[in-house]
Amino acid sequence: MSTVTVVCMALLGILLFLLGANVTRNRALRGAGNQQPTDPADPLLIAVRAHGNAAEYIPTMIVLLLVCSVLSDSRLIDVLAVAAVVVRFTHAVGMLRSASLASHGPLRDIGALGTYLVGVALGVTAIVTI
């Protein structure tokens, strides 16, 4: 397994934990107030969904990167690993900078589309390298 892929998997893990810490920070700022907001413009809800979205995709991407790395030493795996980091960080920034979850911005949309494309590419790569 290449150093690039290992570093990218570590960065994805770090992103997930930082997003979780951001939820904790927002909950602490909220104090005894409503800890389960429903307003799409609420900073706590935005933080929760940014973390939740990352938790939905990052573990699967890491597992697929591990599988692909075991099956192949192709540089394509490094490219996909770097792409995974870029699209997941882009998506997180897009969500956290959003004034409301009700609206989409270019960073959020590019990150989401990129996540789907990289995820599918990793899945296909795992299948064809068997």
Secondary structure, 3 states (H helix, E strand, C coil): CCHHHHHHHHHHHHHHHHHHHHHHHHHHHHCCCCCCCCCCCCHHHHHHHHHHHHHHHHHHHHHHHHHHHHHCCCHHHHHHHHHHHHHHHHHHHHHHCCCCCCCCCHHHHHHHHHHHHHHHHHHHHHHHCC
